[in-house]
């Protein structure tokens, strides 16, 4: 019997896609945090110049 049966392939793909989603979500979260930080920085900088 082959190891590459449908059940094992599905299990592997589900695990792979879950990991890929985790990486993608982490990247999106980092970008959002960076935008927030830069916005706060620019707001603070603008207040200092006034």
C-alpha positions as CSV (number, residue, x, y, z in Angstrom):
1,X,0.0,0.0,0.0
2,X,1.2,3.4,-0.9
3,X,2.0,6.1,1.6
4,X,0.7,8.7,-0.8
5,X,-3.0,7.9,-0.3
6,X,-5.7,10.5,-0.4
7,X,-6.0,10.8,3.4
8,X,-2.3,11.5,3.9
9,X,-2.1,13.9,1.0
10,X,-5.1,15.8,2.3
11,X,-3.7,15.9,5.9
12,X,-0.4,17.2,4.5
13,X,-2.0,19.9,2.4
14,X,-4.2,21.0,5.3
15,X,-1.1,21.3,7.5
16,X,0.8,23.2,4.8
17,X,-2.0,25.6,4.1
18,X,-2.5,26.3,7.8
19,X,1.2,27.1,8.1
20,X,1.0,29.4,5.0
21,X,-2.0,31.2,6.4
22,X,-0.2,31.7,9.7
23,X,2.7,33.3,7.9
24,X,0.5,35.4,5.8
25,X,-1.5,36.7,8.7
26,X,1.6,37.5,10.7
27,X,2.9,39.5,7.8
28,X,-0.3,41.4,7.5
29,X,-0.3,42.1,11.2
30,X,3.3,43.4,11.1
31,X,2.4,45.8,8.2
32,X,-0.6,47.1,10.2
33,X,1.4,47.6,13.3
34,X,4.1,49.4,11.2
35,X,1.5,51.7,9.7
36,X,0.1,52.5,13.1
37,X,3.6,53.2,14.5
38,X,4.5,55.5,11.6
39,X,1.2,57.3,11.8
40,X,1.8,57.9,15.6
41,X,5.4,59.0,14.8
42,X,4.3,61.5,12.1
43,X,1.5,62.8,14.3
44,X,3.9,63.4,17.1
45,X,6.4,65.0,14.8
46,X,3.7,67.3,13.4
47,X,2.7,68.4,16.8
48,X,6.3,69.2,17.8
49,X,6.7,71.4,14.7
50,X,3.5,73.4,15.6
